[in-house]
């Protein structure tokens, strides 16, 4: 068995696309995943799946189809194995820049690596408050005034791939849960 983390984009935000975590856990169990657990109410699901049964992208597609069938609306889902999540944390390019909480550090989990030219589309939104670095399928972003006041955060769709943000503390907690 492999432990995975599914990161759902844009649920339970501002009263839109409501998904109750008990129902989400039940849906994951119904489609055959084991040891299903959720963390906070923003669409983080830790689960076990058969080794090598599907690539993370295939798992994401399967979960997306089931969410739309069960809840009646589409949701982008990014899936990472526990090992992938641990690697993403270890790859943090801001590790020596200060305490992650003080930096308002977030990791954006993307469906795939963006086209390098898409990164140029974010350049006008980088300033003394906001900066980012992309490593593979993750975008590491600092929003020094917070994500809500960030000019960069609202422009991540310009990357041309689905992306969902998690703050550093949530990311670390998910990795901890996936490791146990």
Secondary structure as UniProt FT lines:
FT   STRAND          2..8
FT   TURN            14..15
FT   HELIX           21..30
FT   TURN            31..32
FT   STRAND          34..38
FT   TURN            40..41
FT   STRAND          44..49
FT   TURN            51..52
FT   HELIX           56..71
FT   STRAND          77..81
FT   HELIX           82..90
FT   TURN            93..96
FT   HELIX           100..103
FT   STRAND          105..110
FT   HELIX           116..120
FT   TURN            121..122
FT   HELIX           123..125
FT   STRAND          130..135
FT   TURN            136..137
FT   STRAND          138..143
FT   TURN            144..145
FT   TURN            148..149
FT   TURN            151..152
FT   HELIX           153..159
FT   STRAND          163..167
FT   HELIX           168..179
//
